[in-house]
Amino acid sequence: MSGGKSAVCRFVVLGLLLVCWFLAEAAAIGTEKYSEGVSVKKTKGTWTYDEAEFIRQEEQKQEFPDSCTFLGEREEEYLENRELGRMETASVIEVLGETQGLLPASAPLYEEDRESCLLSEDMAYKLFGSKNVMGEEILYRGRILIVRGLLRGMERTAAVQAAKEGDSVLDTIAYGANTEDQSLEDPVQTFLLRHGIQGKVQERKYFAACAKLLVFFLPLVIFVRMVRQLAGNMRAQRGRRIRTAALWAVMIWMTVLFFMLFWKPLGLTRDVVPTKWSDFMFWKQMTQQIRDNFKLLLQTQKTSLDFLVLGPFFSCLKYCILTWGLYAVRCRIQKKAGAGETVAGILFSWILLLGTIRFAGDSALWLVGQKSVWFGTCFWLVGEYAAQRMQVSYKNGCSIKIR
């Protein structure tokens, strides 16, 4: 393959690799956004409206009340636009409480506004032929509801406040612990015992942690390879104090940059730290709890809220696998890059990042604020270029001595 074709091939592989990595980062951000809080699904049956309202009122009497929003989902329900004579089926999430922080929407459902609803974008198009539907009316189970906003990242879905009369589908609690409470007890179990609730606890935060690790793995591999190159140069420069000291300085500086760009705080919370040093079974129990949560979430019937987390998580996994495969291909076809090609690669990565942000949807704003995606390629390409130049400098020095 000629030099020009080889350079183009390397740039194509680099571009695909970076796009996949940027998309994996965006998917990890999406997983993190929707994995906060805990869901408690009732073991059997549902709560009536009065039962759910009683639990919420009792919780408000506590010194540190926790937030609890009751919800349930009806599948294949009819929504009707009477004015245009259009009718469509959708999954309808019925809510008792406010949806702020629960559903990704352009506007929340407020508890006191019982004649309102939210529609996903595709349902807005099907019923009204447009996304500008705020203030429009739909008919749902004999109720005339006013559209207050659009749901993001959800398909064939609507959200409404639960009706006081009629059958109830409230079978899940979206729970959020009050952070002012300094008790060492498990807040979720304390909440369940306080109100006599029997339900299965589903925690989604582990998906966010796994997504972060998946995205972090590629920069870690790149960093380890560069450190190995530098270590090899250091062994070759043994006996030359000045050059060895310079290599040590480069390695320390690269390590500092790596931690600044890619290492994020683990965010250890009370539930992952043992309360007593002698609690030797804590880590085993916590590992078992994580396995149980994964198994429960994967095996139970999925709701629209579950797909908000599972969708981005599996997208992150898919893009990470593609990224690792492309990185392996690049390692096979990699040649010694010059300064010009390194600078071109950095500018190329920024152009690709701007294009990815343009189509990243809701994750675009968070993706813009990530230092790792803006400076990660600089760290990678400049680090590889510096390691190659040091190796070339050593080989040239050896050849001069031999002569």
C-alpha positions, 0 to 999 in steps of 0.5 A: 500500500502506498504512503498516501493510501496508508495515511488515509486508511489510518485516518479513517480507522482513527475517525471511526474509533473516535466517533465510537468512543464519543458515542460511548461517552454520550451513552454513559452520560445518558445511563448516569442521568436516568440511573439515580434513585431507587424503584420499589415494585410491589410484590403482589397487586397494586396500591389504590389511589387512597392507599398510596396517598396515605403513605405519602401523607404519613411520610411527610410527617417524618422529621426527614421525609423521603421523596416517594412518587407512585407510578404504574404503566398501562400498555396498549391504551388508546389516545384520541385526538377528537378534533382530527379524528386520530386514535393511537395506542401507547404505553401510559405511565400513571403517576401520583406526585410530581415527575420532576427528576423522574421523567425526561420531559420538556415540562414536568407533571405537577401533582395538583394539575390532574388534567394534564399529560405528557406525550412522546415526540412520536405520539405527538406526530401521530396524533397532531402531525407536529411537535408543537402540541402544548395546550392541545387536548387528547382523550384518555379513558374518558378524561380530557387531558391538556398536553403540557410537554414532550417526553424525551428519549421515549417512544409510544409513551404518554404520562398522566396524573392518576385518577382518584376514581377507578381501577389503579395501576400504581405498583411501583414507587420511585424512591429518593432518600433524604440526604439530611438524615445521617442514620447509618441504617439502609434508608430504603429498608427503613422506609419499607418497614416504616410503612409496612411495604412488601416489594422488590427493590431495584437499584439502577446505579450499578448500570451507571458505574459499569458504563463509566468503567467501560468508557474508562477502559480504552484510555486506561489501555492507551495509557498503559501502552505509552507507559510501557514504551517509556519504561522500555526507553528508560531501560535503554537509557540506563546509565545516562542520568540526565536522559533517565531523569527526563524520562521519569519527568515525562512519565510523571507528567503523563500520569498526572494528565491521565488522572486529570482527564480520565479519572473520575471520583468513584462517589463512594456512598454509605451503602458501599462502606462497612459501618464496622471494621470487623464486618468481614461479610460486608463485601460478600453481601454487597456483591450478592446484592449487586448480582441480585439487582442486575438479575431482578432488573434483567428478568422482570418485565421491562417498563418505559422507565427501565428502558431509559437506563437499559437503552443507553447502557447497552448502546454504551456496551456496543460502542465500546466493543466497536472502539476496542476492535478499531483500536486493535486494528489501528495498532496493527496498521500504526506507523511512526507519525510525524508532528504534522500528522499528529496535529492533523489528527487532533484537529480531525478529532475536534471536528468529529466531536463537534459533529457528534455533539450536533447529533447527540440529542439530550446528552450533547450538553453534558458531552460538551463539558467533558474534559476527557473527550476534548483533550483525550485525543491530544493526550493520546496522539501527543504521548505516542508521538513523544514516545516514538521520538524518544525511541528514534533519538535513542536509536540514532544515538546508538548508531552514531556510537557504533560508527 
